[in-house]
């Protein structure tokens, strides 16, 4: 036991091998995949649901908005809870909760029923990120966290790759869109058993081990808790709010609207749109894993940990900006589809760096940090969903929204760079992180 920032904490790492740490990351990857399969089923079946329930695009946007608003509420609530109770048991309960909500969506007969199911789904799915990110922070050294975050986020792509394949297979078999929610919703129970078998409660009780080659101690242990709740009013935390709001709007708009964009915006068939959607998420998976490897590689080449993350974020943000701009101007064809693949590479590739920045803020309040940032993320993206749908209803075009979405990560990095060390430059209590 040691004193860190005025409180007594356990600084010993879990008595587990390094191989076990990466195996846990694979388990977290699978949880993210299930998380995304449950949410992405709506997007993949959106054209059929809109037709059956006779919805406007704004009403479809409302389904995504209420999912997101509930996700924001769950982010804060479960973020607080993740700091107070056993993550081992909380995580298992949350996964069963959102799986049940996804399953129930398949038996709803009214639009109001769909809204309720999407709201409950969003609320329980929100707990995934505080639990998963706290797990990575607690079991990995600082230098390894970006790669751990990449594996975690990679599950989003894997889930999104599998969803259109499963849905199309069920549609081709004559099962209808409802069967997709039933089959995918039932998958979560298997993960819960594996999680409880792999994790002991004491594995997640220790503060993360100090990195053997980082330049200085972990900033979260150095000063993240020193200011108590005042950390939420720091320039660094505000920088993260701006960053997560921007990258979430970009990622969530493309996630929710891509199948409709392909079918209505460029005239692709449902089957062709589903095939390309899987390819798009393969590109996002390549992007997120490349970002993690790039961050590790830059550190080994002598870059600071913070610098390696910033340069990786910049590269991915530039890909997203240039590719979405090109896609919004191109007609149906190979160049249009290729641009969307590059955009996906960049849009998800920014996330490992963002998560690593957020893990610098606090040790004992990591769940709360992720929860508050989750609220900011989902409030911004949820409101954007509704107004994106309203814009499409009015203009019958998706292109301007796609173009603006691609600009947001790059803009957020500029603001982040200005604010991250603002307190340090101005003699405040915040300390520069190398």
N, C-alpha and C positions, 0 to 999 in steps of 0.2 A: 504494500500500500504506500502511496505517495501523496503529497499535497500538490494539487494542480489548480492554480487560480483560486486559491483560498478554500478549496474543498478536498476532502480525502477521497481518492479514487484508486481503483485497481488498475495498474499499468501493465500487468502481466498479460501476454497474449494467451489465447486458448492453447491448451496443451494438445495441439493437433499438428499434423504434417502440412507442408506447403501444398502437397497434392490434394489434401482434403479441402484446403481453402479454395482451390480452383474447381474442385468438384461441387462445392456449395454454389459457386458462381454459375455452373451449368444448371443446377437445380433452380436458381433464380431466373436464368434464361428461360427455362421451361414455364415458370410461373408467368413471366411476361408474355410468352407465346399464348398461353391460355387466356390471359387478360385481354390480349388483342383479338383473339379469335372470337371471344364473346362480344366484344364491342363492334368488331368489323363485319360481323354477319349482317347487320343492318345496312351498312353501306353497299355490300355486294348484292343484296336483294332489294335495294332501294327502289329500282324501277318497278318491280312487281308490287311492292308494298304501296307505293304512290298510286299505282293504277287500281289496286284492290280497294284501298280506303279512300280513293279520289281526293288526294291531297294536293295542295299547292306546294311550290318549292319552299315557301316561307313556313308552311306547316311541317315539312320535312326538316327544315332548319330548326324548328322548335323542338323536335325530338332530340336533335343533337344539343340544342341549347340546354334543355332540362337535364340531359345526361351530364353536361359540363357543369351546370350549377350545383347539381348534387355531388359531383366529383369535387368541386371546390369546398363544399361543406364537409365532406368526408375527409378531405386532405387535412383540414385543420383539426377535426375531431380525432381522427386516427393518428395524426401526427403527435398530438398531445398524449394520446393513450400509449403510443409506442415507447414513450419515455417513462411510463408509469407501470406498465404490466409486462409480462413475459411476451416477447416478440414471437417466440416459438409457438405459443398457443394462439396469440392474436392473429398471426399470419394464416394459420390453418383455418380459423373460424371465418376470416374474411374471404378466403378463396371459396369456401363452401357457400358463403352468402351470395357472392356475385355469380357463381355457377347456377345457383337456384333461380336467380333473377333472369339470367339468360335463357334457361330452360323454359321458364314460364312464359316468356315472350312468344314462344311458338304456339301457345294455345289461346292467345288473346284474340277476341273477335271485334273489338272496338278501338278507335283511335285513342280514347282516354285510357284504355287498358295498356296500349303500347307506351303511352307517356308515363304511366306509373312504373311499368317494368324498366324502361330506360332510366328513370330517375333512381330507382332502387339499385340497378346495375351500377350506375355511376357512383353512387354513395359508397358501396362496398368495394368497388374496384380501386377507389382512391387510396385505400389502406395499403395497397401493394407497394407503392413507392416509398413511403416512410419506413416500412418494414424492410424492404429489400436494400435500400440505401444505407440504413443503419447497420444492417448485417454486413455489408461490404466495408463500411467504415470500421467496424469492430474487428473484422478478421484479417484485414489487409494493411500492410504498410502504405505510407503515403505515395511512394513511387509506383506502387502497383494498382492504385485505385482507379486510374483512368482506364486501364485495361479491364479491370473487374467491372467497371461501369459499362464498358463496351460490350462485354458478354451479356450483362443484364439487359441493356437496350437492344442487343441483337435479337432477343426473343420477340420484340415487337415486329421485326421484319419477318421472322420465321412464322409467327402466328398469322401475319397478314398474307404471307405467301401461301400458306396452307388453306386459308379460309375460302378463297375463290375456287380452289381445286375441289375441296370438299363440297361446297355449295353446288358447283356445276355438275359434279358427279351425282349428287342427289337429284338435281333437276333432270338430268339426262335419264335417270332411273324412274322418273315419274313421281318422285316423292313430294314435290312442291317445295316452296320456300320455307314453310313452317318446320319441316323435318330438319333443316339446317340448324335452327335454334335448339331443337331437342337434342340432337347428337352432340353438338359442340358444348352445350350447357352441361351435359353429363360428364364431361372429361375431367372436371376439376377434382373429383373425389380421389382419383388415382394419385394426383400430385400430393395431396394432403398426407396420405400414408407415407410416401417417400420422404417428405419434409420432416415429419415427426420421428422417423427412423434415423435420419441423418444428423439432426441437431439436438444437442443437449442445452438446457436453459443456460448453464454456466458458460457455454461457448460464446454467448452474446453479452455477457455481463461485464467484460473487461473493456477498458479504454483501448483503442487500437495500438498495436506495437509501434515503437519509434522506428523510423526508417534508418537503415544502416548507412545509406549513401545520400540521403537528402541533405541539402545545405541548411543545417539547423534542424531543430525539432519541429514536430508537426505544429503548424500555426494554430490549429484548433485547440491543441493542448497548451500551447504557449499563452495565447491571449483570447481565444474564442469565448471563454466563459468569464473572463476577468471583468467585463463590463456588464455582466448579467443580462437582463432584458434590454438594456440600452443598445445591445448589438443590433436590435431590430430598427434602430434609428440611425445607424451608421451609414456612411456613404457606400461602403462595400455591399451592405444588404440592399440598398436602393439600386445599386448597379445590377445586382442579381435579379431584382424584381423586373427591371426593364428588360434584361436579357431573356428571362423565362417567358415574359408576356409576348415578346416578339417571336421567339422561336416556336412557341406553342401555337400561336395564330397560324404561322406558316405550315407547321406540320399537320395540325388538326384540320385545317381547311382542305388540304390535299387528301388527307386520309378519308374524310367524309364525302367529298364530292368527286373524287377521281373517276369512279365508274360512270356517273352521270355526265361528267365533262367529256369523257370519251364517246359515250353514246349520243348525247344530245348536242354537244359542242362540236364534235368532229365526225359524227355519223357512223361510228363503229357498231357492230352487232353486240348483243349481250355476251355471247360466247367469246368473241374477240376481245371485248373489254375485260372479261374475267381472266382470260389468258394473259393479257398485258398487265393487269393488276398484279398478278403473281410475279411477273418479270420486274415490275416496278419495285416490289418489296425485296426481291433479290438484290437489286441495285442499292436499296437502302441498307440492307444487311452488309453488303460489301463496304459501303460508306462508313458505317459505325465501327466495324472491325478495323478497317484501314485507319480510322482516326485513333483508335486505341493503340495500334501498333506504331503509328507515327509519333504519338506522344512519348511512348517508351523509347523509341529510336532516337528522338531528339535529346532526351535526357542523357542517354548513353554517349551521345556525341558532344556533350558538354553544355547543353542549354540548361537553364534553370528549369525547375519543375513548372513554375508558373508560366515561364516563357514558352515552354514546349506546348502547353495547353492553349495558350493564346494564338500561337502560330497555326496550330492544327485547326482551331476554330475559324481563323481567318481563311484558310484554304478552303474549308468546306462551305463557308458563307459565300465566298466568291463563286464557287461552282453553282450554288443554288441561285444566286442572283443572275448570272449570265444565262443559265439554262432555262429558267422560268421566263425570262425576257424573250429568249429565242422561241420557246414553245408557244407563247401567247401571240406571236407574229406569224407562225408557220401554219400552213394548211395540213389537212389529213395526209399522212405519209410517214416514211421512215425517219426523216429528219425531226419531225414533230415528236415521234415516239422516243427517238434517241435523246432528244433534249429533256424529256420528262424523266428518263432514266438517270441522266446526269443530275437533274434537280433533286431526285430522291436521294442519290448518293450524298449530296451536300446537306439536305434538310435534316436527315437523321444523324449525319456525321458530327454535327455541332454538339450533340447531347452529352457525350462522355466528358468533354471539357467543362460544360456547364455544371454537370453533377459534381465533378472534382472541385470546381470553385466553391460550390455550395457546401461541400464536406470540409472546407477550411474554416467555416464560421464557428462551429461549436462541437464539443464532445458530448457533454451531458444533456444538451438540448437539441441533438441532431434530429430527432423525430419532429419536434416543434418547428425547427428551421424548415425542414422539408414540407411540413404541413402548411405553413404560412406561404411559402413560395408556390405550393400547389394551388392554394386559393387564388393567388395572383394569376397563375398560369391559366386556370380553368375559367375564371371570370372573364378574362380577356378573350379567350378562344370561343367561349360559349356565346357571348354577345356577337362576336364576329360571324358565327354560324347563322344566326337569325338574319343579320343584315346582308350577308352574302346571298342567302336564299331570296330575300326581298329584291336585291339587285338583279338576280337572274330572272325573277318573275317580270321585272320591269323592262329589262333589256334583251332577254333571251341570249345572253352572252356570259361566258365564264372568264374571258381572257384578262380583263383588267384586274379582277380579283386575284387570279393566278400570278400576274406580274407583280402586284403589290406584296403578295405573300413571299415571293422570292427575295424582295428587297429587305424585308424585316430583320433577318439575322445579321446582315452586314451593318445595318444601322445600329442594332443593339450593341455590337462589338465596339463601335466608335464611342458610344456613351459609357460602356463598361470600362474602356481604357482610360477615359477621363476621370471616372469616379473611384476606381478600385483603390488607388493610393492617395485619394484626395486628403483624407485625414492625416496621413503621414506627411504629405508635403506641406500641410498647413499647421503642423505642430500639434495635431490631435493625438488621441490615445491609440489610433490604429497604427499598426506596425507593418512595414513593407514585407511582403512575402517574396522570397527569391524564387 
